[in-house]
Structure formats: C-alpha cells, structure tokens
Amino acid sequence: MEFGPHLLLATLEGAVTAAILALTAIGLSIVFGVMRVVNVAHGEFFMLGAVFAWSIASFFGAHPAVGFVAALLLAPLIVGALAAGADRLILQRIDYNPERTIVATIGLLYIIQQATLMSFGPDARPVQPPFNSVIALPWLEKAEAGWELYWPWGLSVTSYKLFIIVAAAAVLSGVWLLMTRTRFGLVMRATQQDREMAQAFGVPVDRVFAYVFGLGAGLAAVGAVLVVPVQQAHYLMGHDPLLLSFVVVIIGGLGSLPGTVIAAVLIGMTDGIISVFFSPTLAKIIATLAVGMVLVFRPRGLMGK
C-alpha cells in the first residue's frame, strides 16, 4: 500500500484511540476540576467497565446487539455507583486531603484489580461487536485523464470503529450540555469555584462530590464498553488508559474540559499514527516527552487556568 492510503488508515486508527481517550480523560478531568482529587484508580474503573460489559453481554447473549446495548446502558451505571460508594466510604472520611486521597486511590486501585483477578480470572475475554461490516475506502490517484478514484487493497475500516467515533462525540456533547445547561452542572461549577460558599447556600457538597466521582468513573466505563469489542476485557487493561489520561489532562490543563478534548485528539491521533508506522512504545515515549515540555514551558497546560 502506498504512503497516502497507509496514512489515512493510521489516521482512522488514531481517531478511534482519540475518541476513547477523550471519554476517559474527561472523567479524570471532571473529578480533579470539581473535587481537586487526583484519582489514581481511574484506570481500574475503566477496566471494570470492560469486565462488566463482558459479563452483561454474556448474560444476555441472545444476539450481540442486545448484549452490547445492555452493557452500554448498565455497565457505566454499575461502575458509577461503585465509585460513588467508594467516595462516601473512603474519600469523604479523609476529607479529600490531597496527599491522603492519592494514597487512598492507590489502595483502591489494587483492591479493584485483585478483586477482579479473583472473580474474573487472568484470561482476556472478547465481546462480540453488534455490527462489524468492512467498509472499503477510496483514494485519489492522478492518471493520464486526471484524478481518479480507486480502492487500494487493504484500505478499509469497520463500521463499528466509525460507530465508536460517533458515539464518543455524542457522549462528549451530552457532558457539555450537562455542565452548561442543567442545574446539576451549575451546582458542580459552583462547588468547583468555592466549596465553602456553596455549602453556605445549602448545596450538599458531599453528595455532589459523590455524584461527580461516580460520573467520572462512569465516563471511563463508557469508553471501556465502546472499546472492548475491539480489544478484550482483561484485569490489567487499566494501566495504559490511566497513563494516557494523565498525559492528556496535564497537556490540556487540569480541570479544563475543552483543553482535555483538544489534548485527547492530539495525543490520540499521534499515538495511533506513530503506533502504525513505528511502534506503540515510541508513541508512549513521545507522549511522556510532551508532558515534560508542557510542564517546563506552559505548566498550566493548553487551556488551564
């Protein structure tokens, strides 16, 4: 395959990576922006979303679409409820102290990971996509008669991968509407700006924090449910999403949702293209170097305040 079609294929893979990364990183950014909590267990909530997706899809099991839709609806709710419970049980009891919350979420990471290993097992489990048609992509080539369309061998994408991009964009739009057009979003923003003043006006801050922590974990679980038909559910799959989410949040600006989305697109596309042409390890190295450059020359990130 020529370089141009190969680059288009790599760009599409990068777009899928960026879509999942944006969902996962937005959850981490919301938790930090509102609660000022660095959630080290965020990747394990992503992993739980994939594991619950496999369990729910296996339970329904009649048709792949039925199991997938059930998983997409139920898995984020279950993960969000577990995260809200962890907030009430652990984080509220230590009053969201920054140092203690880091240690507490590290402990939560290992608890979730080992509990999943004991119940789910060490094997990777696939989830069948609801649809997976192969779509051949055209390419322009200059011939004697002018520019002509042709279909290079191997230049194709599955319909499910395109669905991932569209679904992620829809969920991100819903999060934006939630933050800017609803009463709950107003309460979240008020709590973010001045926790004590919001509490003085009767806002149940502890309850808001539990909802926010659950929302962040639920968004990570949505990303996991969308990606698990492409990858496989595994009890160690939360490591890379956690690392890349921190990279995205730092580059975009801590607590900045637009910055997080922009950084997710940049890092996701770069990761996808470099992974196809070179190696995934080089992509992670470049992402880490980008974080270092941002911390040196623009510590608040692209759109941080």
matplotlib code that plots the C-alpha trace (Angstrom):
import matplotlib.pyplot as plt

x = [0.0, 1.3, 2.1, -1.0, -3.6, -1.5, -1.5, -5.3, -5.6, -3.4, -5.4, -8.6, -7.0, -5.8, -9.3, -10.6, -7.9, -8.6, -12.4, -11.8, -9.1, -11.3, -14.0, -11.6, -9.6, -12.8, -13.9, -10.5, -10.6, -14.1, -13.1, -10.0, -11.7, -14.6, -13.1, -9.4, -8.8, -6.1, -7.8, -5.1, -7.7, -9.3, -7.8, -9.3, -12.8, -12.1, -11.1, -14.3, -16.4, -14.9, -15.3, -18.9, -19.5, -18.3, -20.4, -23.6, -23.1, -22.5, -25.6, -28.0, -26.1, -29.0, -27.8, -24.6, -26.6, -28.8, -25.9, -23.9, -26.8, -27.5, -23.8, -23.6, -26.5, -25.8, -22.0, -21.4, -24.2, -22.8, -19.3, -20.5, -22.5, -19.4, -17.3, -19.8, -19.9, -16.0, -16.1, -18.6, -16.7, -13.1, -12.6, -15.2, -13.7, -10.3, -11.9, -10.4, -6.9, -4.7, -1.9, -4.3, -6.5, -3.6, -2.6, -6.3, -6.9, -3.7, -5.0, -8.4, -6.6, -5.0, -8.3, -10.2, -7.5, -7.1, -10.8, -11.3, -8.4, -10.0, -13.6, -13.0, -9.7, -6.5, -7.7, -8.7, -12.3, -13.7, -17.1, -18.7, -19.5, -23.1, -22.1, -18.8, -19.1, -15.9, -16.1, -13.7, -12.2, -11.4, -8.3, -7.5, -4.8, -3.6, -3.9, -3.5, -7.1, -6.9, -7.7, -9.5, -10.9, -9.6, -9.9, -6.4, -6.3, -6.4, -7.6, -10.8, -12.4, -15.1, -18.5, -18.1, -14.9, -16.8, -19.5, -17.0, -16.0, -19.7, -20.8, -17.9, -18.7, -22.3, -21.4, -19.0, -21.7, -24.0, -21.4, -21.0, -24.8, -24.9, -22.1, -23.5, -27.3, -28.5, -29.0, -26.6, -23.9, -24.5, -24.1, -20.9, -19.4, -20.4, -18.8, -15.7, -15.3, -16.0, -16.8, -17.4, -19.7, -21.7, -22.2, -23.3, -26.0, -27.3, -25.6, -25.0, -21.3, -20.6, -23.4, -22.3, -18.7, -20.1, -22.1, -19.0, -16.8, -19.3, -19.8, -16.0, -15.8, -19.0, -17.4, -14.3, -16.6, -18.4, -15.1, -14.3, -17.6, -17.1, -13.5, -13.9, -15.3, -12.1, -9.8, -10.5, -11.5, -8.6, -7.9, -4.7, -6.1, -6.4, -2.7, -2.4, -5.7, -4.6, -1.2, -2.6, -5.4, -2.9, -0.9, -4.0, -5.2, -1.8, -1.3, -4.9, -4.9, -6.0, -9.8, -10.3, -12.8, -12.1, -8.4, -8.8, -10.7, -8.1, -5.2, -7.0, -7.4, -3.7, -2.4, -4.8, -4.0, -0.3, -0.5, -2.5, -0.3, 3.1, 1.9, 1.0, 4.2, 6.7, 5.8, 3.4, 6.4, 7.7, 4.2, 4.2, 7.8, 6.7, 3.6, 5.8, 8.2, 5.3, 4.2, 7.7, 7.8, 4.4, 5.4, 8.6, 7.2, 3.5, 2.8, -1.0, -1.4, -3.0, -6.2, -5.7, -6.4]
y = [0.0, 3.5, 6.0, 8.2, 5.4, 4.0, 7.4, 7.6, 4.2, 5.2, 8.4, 6.5, 4.2, 7.4, 8.8, 5.7, 6.0, 9.7, 9.1, 6.5, 8.6, 11.7, 9.9, 8.5, 11.7, 13.9, 11.7, 12.3, 16.0, 16.5, 14.7, 16.9, 20.1, 19.9, 17.8, 18.6, 14.8, 13.0, 9.7, 7.1, 4.4, 5.9, 3.3, 0.5, 1.9, 1.8, -1.9, -2.6, -1.1, -3.6, -6.5, -5.7, -5.3, -8.8, -10.2, -8.4, -9.3, -12.9, -12.9, -11.6, -13.5, -14.0, -11.5, -9.4, -6.2, -7.0, -7.8, -4.7, -2.3, -3.7, -3.4, 0.2, 1.1, -0.9, -1.1, 2.7, 2.9, 0.0, 1.4, 4.9, 3.5, 1.7, 4.8, 6.9, 4.3, 4.4, 8.2, 8.0, 5.1, 6.3, 9.8, 11.6, 10.1, 11.6, 15.0, 14.9, 15.7, 15.8, 13.5, 11.0, 10.8, 9.8, 7.0, 6.0, 5.8, 3.8, 1.3, 1.3, 0.5, -2.6, -3.7, -3.4, -5.1, -8.1, -8.5, -8.6, -11.1, -13.4, -13.2, -12.6, -14.6, -13.8, -14.6, -11.9, -12.2, -10.9, -9.1, -9.5, -6.2, -5.6, -5.0, -5.1, -4.6, -3.9, -0.6, -0.2, 3.3, 5.1, 7.0, 9.6, 8.9, 11.1, 9.3, 10.5, 11.5, 13.4, 12.5, 9.2, 7.3, 3.8, 1.3, 0.2, -3.3, -3.3, 0.3, -0.3, 0.4, -1.5, 0.1, -0.5, 1.7, 4.5, 4.0, 4.4, 7.9, 9.0, 7.6, 9.2, 12.6, 12.2, 11.4, 14.3, 16.6, 15.3, 16.0, 19.6, 20.1, 18.6, 21.0, 24.2, 23.8, 21.9, 22.7, 19.9, 21.4, 24.8, 23.2, 21.4, 24.6, 26.5, 23.8, 23.9, 27.6, 27.9, 24.8, 26.7, 29.3, 26.7, 24.8, 28.0, 28.4, 24.9, 22.9, 19.3, 19.3, 15.8, 14.4, 16.4, 15.1, 11.5, 12.1, 13.7, 10.9, 8.4, 10.5, 10.4, 6.7, 6.2, 8.1, 5.9, 2.9, 4.1, 4.3, 0.8, -0.6, 1.0, -0.3, -3.8, -5.3, -4.0, -5.1, -7.7, -7.3, -8.1, -7.3, -5.4, -3.3, -0.1, 0.8, 2.5, 4.4, 5.8, 6.9, 8.5, 10.2, 11.8, 12.9, 14.4, 16.2, 17.7, 18.9, 20.2, 21.9, 20.5, 20.8, 22.3, 20.2, 21.9, 21.6, 17.9, 17.2, 19.1, 17.2, 13.9, 14.4, 15.4, 12.6, 10.0, 10.8, 10.9, 7.6, 6.0, 7.2, 6.5, 3.1, 2.1, 3.4, 2.8, 1.2, 1.8, 2.2, 5.1, 6.7, 6.5, 7.9, 10.9, 11.5, 11.5, 13.9, 16.2, 16.3, 17.2, 20.1, 21.4, 21.3, 23.3, 25.9, 26.1, 24.5, 25.3, 23.4, 24.4, 25.9, 25.6, 28.5]
z = [0.0, -0.8, 1.8, 1.4, 1.9, 4.7, 6.4, 6.1, 7.7, 10.5, 11.0, 11.3, 14.0, 15.7, 15.7, 17.4, 20.1, 20.5, 20.9, 23.8, 25.3, 25.3, 27.2, 29.8, 30.3, 30.6, 33.5, 35.2, 34.4, 35.9, 39.1, 39.5, 38.4, 40.8, 43.7, 43.4, 43.7, 41.7, 41.1, 40.6, 40.4, 37.3, 35.0, 37.2, 36.8, 33.0, 33.4, 35.5, 32.7, 30.2, 32.6, 33.4, 29.7, 29.1, 32.0, 30.9, 27.2, 28.2, 30.4, 27.7, 25.0, 22.5, 19.9, 20.0, 19.6, 22.6, 24.9, 23.7, 24.2, 27.7, 28.6, 27.3, 29.5, 32.6, 32.9, 33.3, 35.9, 37.9, 37.8, 38.7, 41.7, 42.9, 42.5, 44.4, 47.1, 47.3, 47.6, 50.5, 52.2, 51.8, 50.4, 52.5, 55.6, 54.9, 54.0, 50.5, 51.8, 48.7, 50.0, 51.6, 48.6, 46.4, 48.8, 49.2, 45.5, 45.0, 47.6, 45.8, 42.5, 44.0, 45.7, 42.4, 40.4, 42.8, 43.3, 39.6, 39.2, 41.8, 40.3, 36.6, 36.2, 34.4, 30.9, 28.4, 27.3, 24.0, 23.5, 20.1, 18.4, 17.5, 13.9, 12.2, 8.4, 6.5, 4.6, 1.7, 1.5, -1.8, -2.6, -5.3, -7.9, -10.7, -14.0, -17.6, -17.8, -14.5, -10.9, -10.5, -7.5, -6.8, -4.0, -2.7, -1.3, 2.5, 2.8, 4.8, 8.2, 10.1, 10.7, 14.4, 14.6, 12.9, 15.5, 18.3, 17.0, 16.6, 20.0, 21.8, 20.2, 21.2, 24.8, 25.0, 23.7, 26.4, 29.1, 27.8, 27.9, 31.4, 32.6, 30.9, 30.6, 33.7, 37.3, 38.3, 36.1, 37.8, 41.2, 40.1, 38.8, 42.0, 44.1, 42.0, 42.4, 46.1, 48.2, 51.4, 49.8, 48.0, 51.3, 53.0, 50.3, 51.1, 48.4, 49.7, 48.8, 50.0, 47.8, 44.8, 45.2, 45.3, 42.1, 40.4, 41.4, 40.0, 36.8, 36.2, 36.7, 34.6, 31.6, 31.8, 31.8, 28.7, 26.9, 28.0, 26.8, 23.5, 23.1, 24.4, 21.1, 19.5, 22.3, 25.0, 28.7, 31.0, 34.6, 33.7, 30.9, 33.1, 33.0, 29.6, 29.8, 33.2, 31.9, 28.7, 30.7, 33.0, 29.9, 28.3, 31.4, 32.1, 28.5, 28.2, 31.5, 34.9, 35.1, 31.6, 29.6, 26.2, 26.8, 27.7, 24.5, 22.3, 24.0, 23.7, 19.9, 19.6, 21.8, 20.4, 16.7, 17.4, 19.3, 16.5, 13.7, 15.4, 16.6, 13.0, 11.3, 14.1, 17.5, 20.4, 22.7, 20.7, 20.9, 24.7, 24.9, 22.7, 24.9, 28.0, 26.5, 25.5, 29.1, 30.2, 27.6, 28.8, 32.4, 31.6, 29.2, 30.0, 33.4, 33.3, 30.1, 26.8, 28.4, 32.1, 34.5]

ax = plt.figure().add_subplot(projection="3d")
ax.plot(x, y, z, "-o")
ax.set_aspect("equal")
plt.show()
